[in-house]
Amino acid sequence: MDLEFKGNTISTLGKPLNVGDKFPDFTVLDKDNNEVKLTDLLDKPLLISTVPNIDTRVCSIQTKRFNEEVGKHSGINFVTISTNSVEDQSHWCAAENVKNMKMLSDVNHDFGEKSNLWVKDLDIIARSVWVVDQNQQIIYSEIMPVQTDEPNYEQVLDQVNQM
């Protein structure tokens, strides 16, 4: 999939997943460097927010915005995934006072490869938002065509509110 990033065209690994598809199981790392699989996160519906680099302005805004929502939606798990290291994510969370959002690192690219969101040339994951039900079915997806744009928060949160 071709996207725009800072005025340049970038390409993800392949065709993106669609609403109705089963989200493939993946393995990422949590703040303690423990492996986390998609199935570990599906004790309730899941909102996955992916960002290219947590240390950039739009990624920071997106993650902080969803962090504000976590406490309002106890029936939903919220996670942010990036290719930043666990240490980089931990430092960012401490500096930005982000305590509610579960940060997950895809330094091994398993999530990016299985979701077709990895931009290999830049070693980033494309900015996107997903809502996945407990059966791994995708019920909402948004991949930003222009990667420096923020997602439609109201639309994804409306979907979350319907769950």
C-alpha positions in Angstrom: 0.0 0.0 0.0 1.4 3.4 -0.9 1.1 6.2 1.6 2.5 9.8 1.9 5.1 10.5 4.6 6.7 13.9 4.9 6.0 14.6 1.2 7.4 11.3 0.0 5.6 8.1 -1.1 6.3 5.2 1.1 5.0 1.6 0.8 3.9 -0.9 3.3 4.7 -4.6 2.9 1.5 -5.5 1.3 -2.3 -5.1 1.0 -3.8 -3.9 4.3 -6.3 -5.9 6.3 -10.0 -5.0 5.9 -13.0 -4.7 8.2 -14.4 -8.2 8.6 -11.0 -9.9 8.3 -9.5 -11.9 11.1 -6.6 -9.9 12.6 -3.6 -12.3 12.5 -2.0 -13.2 15.8 1.3 -11.4 16.4 3.9 -11.1 19.1 5.2 -7.8 20.5 7.1 -6.8 23.7 5.6 -5.0 26.7 7.3 -2.5 29.0 9.1 -5.4 30.9 10.3 -7.0 27.6 7.8 -9.8 28.0 6.3 -11.2 24.8 2.6 -10.3 24.3 0.4 -12.0 21.7 -2.8 -10.7 20.2 -4.7 -13.4 22.0 -3.4 -12.2 25.3 -5.1 -8.9 24.7 -8.5 -10.2 23.7 -10.1 -10.8 27.1 -12.2 -7.9 25.9 -12.4 -5.9 22.6 -9.2 -4.2 21.6 -8.3 -0.8 20.2 -4.9 -0.9 18.5 -3.3 2.5 17.7 -0.1 2.2 15.6 2.4 5.1 15.3 5.5 5.4 13.2 7.7 6.9 16.0 6.5 7.7 19.5 9.1 10.5 19.7 7.5 12.6 17.0 4.8 15.3 17.4 1.8 13.6 15.7 2.5 10.2 17.2 2.8 11.8 20.6 -0.6 13.6 20.2 -2.3 10.4 19.0 -1.0 8.4 21.9 -1.8 11.0 24.5 -5.3 11.4 23.0 -6.1 7.7 23.3 -4.4 7.6 26.8 -7.1 10.1 27.9 -9.8 7.7 26.8 -8.6 4.5 28.5 -10.4 5.3 31.8 -13.7 6.1 30.1 -13.9 2.7 28.4 -13.3 -0.1 30.9 -14.7 -2.7 28.6 -12.0 -2.1 26.0 -8.3 -2.7 26.0 -6.2 0.1 24.5 -2.7 -0.4 23.1 -0.2 1.6 21.1 2.3 -0.2 19.0 5.4 1.2 17.4 8.9 0.0 16.3 10.5 2.1 19.0 12.4 0.0 21.6 10.9 -0.8 24.9 13.3 1.6 26.6 12.4 4.5 24.2 8.7 3.9 24.9 9.3 3.8 28.6 11.3 7.1 28.5 8.6 8.7 26.4 5.8 7.6 28.8 7.7 8.9 31.8 8.4 12.3 30.1 4.8 12.7 28.9 3.1 11.4 32.0 1.3 8.7 30.0 0.3 6.0 32.5 -3.0 4.4 31.2 -2.0 3.4 27.6 -0.3 0.0 27.3 2.7 0.6 25.0 4.0 -2.4 22.9 7.2 -2.6 21.0 7.4 -4.2 17.5 11.2 -4.1 17.3 11.1 -7.6 15.8 8.5 -6.5 13.1 6.2 -9.5 13.8 3.1 -7.2 14.1 4.2 -5.1 11.1 4.8 -8.1 8.9 1.6 -9.9 9.8 -0.6 -6.8 9.5 1.2 -5.6 6.3 1.8 -2.2 8.0 5.6 -2.4 8.2 7.4 0.2 6.0 10.7 -1.7 5.7 12.6 1.1 4.1 12.0 3.4 7.1 11.6 0.7 9.8 8.3 2.1 10.9 4.7 0.9 11.2 2.2 2.9 9.2 -0.1 5.2 11.3 -3.4 3.4 11.8 -6.2 2.6 14.3 -8.0 -0.8 14.6 -10.8 -2.1 16.7 -10.7 -5.9 17.0 -13.4 -8.0 18.8 -12.7 -10.9 21.0 -12.9 -13.3 18.1 -10.0 -11.4 16.3 -12.5 -9.9 13.8 -11.6 -6.4 12.6 -14.7 -4.2 13.2 -13.0 -0.9 12.5 -9.9 0.2 10.6 -8.3 3.5 9.6 -4.9 3.8 7.9 -3.9 7.4 7.3 -3.1 8.0 3.6 -1.0 11.0 4.8 1.0 9.6 7.6 1.5 13.0 9.3 -2.3 13.3 9.7 -4.1 12.3 12.9 -6.8 9.6 12.9 -10.5 10.5 13.1 -10.8 10.2 16.9 -14.5 10.8 17.0 -15.2 8.0 14.5 -13.1 5.4 16.2 -14.4 6.3 19.6 -18.0 6.2 18.3 -17.2 2.6 17.3 -15.7 1.8 20.7 -18.8 3.3 22.4 -21.0 0.9 20.4 -19.2 -2.1 21.9 
